[in-house]
């Protein structure tokens, strides 16, 4: 790269992170406290630097390209590193973490990410311990982060609690999972989807359910849920023994593609946003910063593996 070539800086990284999270120039501008023309100009520079459109038009507005999704995670990691460099203590000075981390999520359909994180913890910080649990439907996760009951939340609510620190992880689409040989395996249309019997999540058990049901409510549509479960892990055994349909994130469906069939939804449903949430109280803590970095690094590995399949 010569001296006249455009370069990335922390400002552009932050704009890229928020643009790829919001997929909307106006919303990104409001969140960044910038003018819309300034964000549009930054997007143009980012497209030139990366050689990728990053955001493209779809039926539901703008969506991130596949490369844009990878860069969203990379930008989050880079910004975390920049903040660490400018912090008062460095990881090398503090040593490996020696503490018990408390993590929670409303969606436990991401076991691969937990596996990556657990492997890193045992390899890089063997003196540390970790508890990862499901968030209850009425649990105040923002309060738990503020009081220290939780160190980190892996969220996917359509509208996360305000005044918390947020770093995007990845975006995923909803698909339909069913048994092999299901009558609708080759012909799932909207009418068939709405009139079929569904396996669903218990109220408050998972945020992807909220994303789907909020979308259906806006469209004045309703599906017929006959069985509800409190954990995604129950779904495969039920689906293989019934004609129920189960709508779930693609990453969960992929992990069961050898025994079940993945079918695209017959309508355009909004994407699910996965992100990390933490309180300002732990933002500068080197141990918690290390934990966030490991989660994001694990997500980069998983997305790369998924892209290679």
GIQUI-V321866 format. One record per pair of residues at least 24 apart in sequence whose ideal C-beta (glycine too) atoms are under 10 Angstrom apart, sorted by the first residue. I is the first residue (numbers start at 0). J is the second residue. If there is no record, write none. Layout:
I,J
I,J
//
This chain:
0,48
4,47
4,48
5,44
5,45
5,47
5,48
5,49
6,44
6,48
7,44
7,45
7,48
7,49
7,74
7,77
8,81
9,74
9,77
9,78
9,81
9,82
9,85
10,41
11,41
11,42
11,44
11,45
11,48
11,74
12,45
12,70
12,73
12,74
12,75
12,76
12,77
12,78
12,81
13,41
13,74
13,75
13,77
13,78
13,81
14,38
14,40
14,41
14,42
14,44
14,45
14,74
15,41
15,42
15,44
15,45
15,48
15,49
15,53
15,67
15,70
15,71
15,73
15,74
15,75
15,77
15,78
16,70
16,71
16,72
16,73
16,74
16,75
16,77
16,78
16,165
16,166
16,167
17,71
17,74
17,165
17,167
18,42
18,45
18,53
18,54
18,61
18,63
18,67
18,71
18,74
19,45
19,53
19,54
19,61
19,62
19,63
19,64
19,67
19,68
19,69
19,70
19,71
19,72
19,74
19,75
19,167
19,170
20,63
20,71
20,74
20,75
20,165
20,166
20,167
20,168
20,170
20,272
20,274
21,54
21,61
21,63
21,167
21,272
22,53
22,54
22,55
22,57
22,59
22,60
22,61
22,62
22,63
22,67
22,170
22,270
22,272
23,54
23,60
23,61
24,54
24,61
27,54
30,165
45,70
45,74
57,267
57,270
58,267
59,214
59,267
59,268
59,269
59,270
60,269
62,170
62,172
62,270
63,167
63,169
63,170
63,270
65,302
65,306
66,306
67,170
68,167
68,168
68,169
68,170
68,171
68,270
68,302
68,306
69,169
69,299
69,302
69,303
69,306
71,166
71,167
71,168
71,169
71,170
71,298
71,302
72,166
72,167
72,168
72,169
72,295
72,296
72,298
72,299
72,301
72,302
72,303
73,295
73,299
74,166
74,167
74,295
75,165
75,166
75,167
75,168
75,274
75,275
75,291
75,292
75,294
75,295
75,298
75,299
76,166
76,291
76,292
76,294
76,295
76,296
76,298
76,299
77,295
78,166
79,166
79,275
79,288
79,289
79,291
79,292
79,295
79,296
80,288
80,292
82,282
82,283
82,288
83,283
83,285
83,288
83,289
83,291
83,292
86,282
86,283
86,284
86,285
86,288
87,283
87,285
88,283
88,284
88,285
88,288
89,285
90,285
90,286
90,288
90,289
90,292
91,285
92,285
93,284
93,285
93,286
93,288
93,289
94,124
94,126
94,285
94,286
95,120
95,123
95,124
95,125
95,126
95,127
95,286
95,289
96,120
96,123
96,124
96,126
96,127
96,128
96,129
96,284
96,285
96,286
96,287
96,288
96,289
96,290
96,293
97,124
97,125
97,126
97,127
97,128
97,286
98,124
98,126
98,127
98,128
98,129
98,150
98,284
98,286
98,287
98,290
99,127
99,128
99,129
99,130
99,150
100,124
100,127
100,128
100,129
100,130
100,131
100,149
100,150
100,151
100,286
100,287
100,289
100,290
100,293
101,128
101,129
101,130
101,131
101,132
101,143
101,144
101,147
101,148
101,149
101,150
101,151
101,152
102,129
102,130
102,131
102,132
102,149
102,150
102,151
102,152
102,153
102,275
102,290
102,294
103,130
103,131
103,132
103,133
103,134
103,135
103,138
103,140
103,143
103,144
103,148
103,149
103,150
103,151
103,152
103,153
103,154
103,276
104,131
104,132
104,133
104,134
104,140
104,151
104,152
104,153
104,154
104,155
104,205
104,206
104,273
104,275
104,276
105,133
105,134
105,135
105,136
105,138
105,140
105,152
105,153
105,154
105,155
105,156
105,200
105,203
105,204
105,205
105,206
105,207
105,208
105,209
106,133
106,134
106,153
106,154
106,155
106,156
106,200
106,204
106,205
106,206
106,207
106,208
106,231
106,247
106,248
106,251
106,271
106,273
107,131
107,132
107,133
107,134
107,153
107,204
107,205
107,229
107,230
107,231
107,232
107,251
108,155
108,171
108,200
108,205
108,207
108,230
108,231
108,232
108,234
108,247
108,248
108,250
108,251
108,252
108,254
109,153
109,155
109,168
109,169
109,171
109,231
109,248
109,250
109,251
109,254
109,273
109,297
109,298
109,301
110,231
110,232
110,250
110,251
110,254
111,250
111,251
111,253
111,254
111,297
111,298
111,300
111,301
111,304
111,305
112,153
112,168
112,169
112,250
112,273
112,294
112,297
112,298
112,300
112,301
113,153
113,294
113,297
114,297
114,301
115,293
115,294
115,296
115,297
115,298
115,299
115,300
115,301
115,304
116,153
116,290
116,293
116,294
116,296
116,297
116,298
117,297
118,293
118,297
118,300
119,289
119,290
119,292
119,293
119,294
119,296
119,297
119,300
120,289
120,290
120,293
123,289
123,293
124,286
124,289
124,290
124,293
127,286
127,289
127,290
129,290
133,204
133,205
133,229
133,230
134,203
134,204
134,205
134,206
135,203
135,204
135,229
136,201
136,202
136,203
136,204
136,205
136,229
137,202
137,203
138,203
140,276
141,276
141,278
142,278
143,278
144,276
144,277
144,278
144,279
144,280
144,281
145,278
145,279
145,280
145,281
146,278
146,280
147,278
147,280
147,281
149,276
149,277
149,278
149,281
150,277
150,278
150,280
150,281
150,284
150,286
150,287
150,290
150,291
151,275
151,276
151,277
151,278
151,281
151,287
151,290
151,291
151,294
152,274
152,275
152,276
152,277
152,278
153,273
153,274
153,275
153,276
153,294
153,298
154,206
154,272
154,273
154,274
154,275
154,276
155,205
155,206
155,207
155,209
155,210
155,248
155,271
155,272
155,273
155,274
156,205
156,206
156,207
156,209
156,210
156,271
156,272
156,274
156,276
157,206
157,207
157,209
157,210
157,213
157,214
157,269
157,271
157,272
158,206
158,209
158,213
159,206
159,272
159,274
159,276
160,276
162,278
162,279
163,274
163,275
163,276
163,277
163,278
163,279
164,275
164,276
164,277
164,278
164,279
164,280
164,281
164,282
164,291
165,272
165,274
165,275
165,276
165,277
166,274
166,275
166,276
166,277
166,291
166,292
166,294
166,295
167,272
167,273
167,274
167,275
167,295
167,298
168,272
168,273
168,274
168,275
168,294
168,295
168,297
168,298
168,299
168,301
168,302
169,248
169,250
169,270
169,271
169,272
169,273
169,274
169,295
169,298
169,299
169,301
169,302
169,305
170,248
170,269
170,270
170,271
170,272
170,273
170,274
171,207
171,247
171,248
171,249
171,250
171,251
171,252
171,253
171,270
171,271
171,272
171,273
171,305
172,248
172,249
172,250
172,252
172,263
172,264
172,267
172,268
172,269
172,270
172,271
173,207
173,208
173,210
173,211
173,214
173,246
173,247
173,248
173,249
173,251
173,252
173,263
173,264
173,268
173,269
173,270
173,271
174,245
174,246
174,247
174,248
174,249
174,250
174,251
174,252
174,253
174,261
174,262
174,263
174,264
174,268
175,244
175,245
175,246
175,247
175,252
175,260
175,261
175,262
175,263
175,264
175,265
176,234
176,235
176,238
176,243
176,244
176,245
176,246
176,247
176,249
176,251
176,252
176,253
176,255
176,256
176,259
176,260
176,261
176,262
177,238
177,239
177,241
177,242
177,243
177,244
177,245
177,259
177,260
177,261
177,262
178,235
178,237
178,238
178,239
178,240
178,241
178,242
178,243
178,244
178,245
178,258
178,259
178,260
179,238
179,239
179,257
179,258
179,259
179,260
180,242
180,260
181,238
181,241
181,242
181,243
181,244
181,259
181,260
181,262
182,242
183,242
183,244
183,260
183,262
183,265
184,260
184,261
184,262
185,260
185,262
186,262
186,265
187,244
187,262
187,263
187,264
187,265
188,265
188,266
189,218
189,220
189,264
189,265
189,266
190,265
191,244
191,265
192,220
192,222
192,223
192,244
192,246
192,262
192,264
192,265
192,266
193,220
193,221
193,222
193,223
193,265
193,266
194,222
194,223
195,222
195,223
195,225
195,242
195,243
195,244
196,222
196,223
196,224
196,225
196,226
196,241
196,242
196,243
196,244
197,222
197,223
197,224
197,225
197,226
197,227
197,243
197,244
197,245
197,246
198,224
198,225
198,226
198,227
198,228
198,233
198,234
198,237
198,238
198,241
198,243
198,244
198,245
198,246
198,247
199,223
199,224
199,225
199,226
199,227
199,228
199,234
199,243
199,244
199,245
199,246
200,224
200,227
200,228
200,229
200,230
200,231
200,233
200,234
200,245
200,246
200,247
201,227
201,228
201,229
201,230
202,227
202,229
203,229
204,228
204,229
204,230
204,231
205,229
205,230
205,231
205,247
205,248
206,248
206,271
206,272
206,273
207,231
207,246
207,247
207,248
207,251
207,268
207,271
207,273
208,246
208,247
209,271
210,246
210,248
210,268
210,269
210,270
210,271
210,272
211,246
211,247
211,264
211,268
211,269
211,271
212,246
213,268
213,269
214,266
214,267
214,268
214,269
215,246
215,266
215,268
217,269
218,266
218,268
220,266
222,246
231,255
234,259
235,259
247,271
248,273
249,305
250,301
250,302
250,305
253,305
253,308
256,308
273,298
//
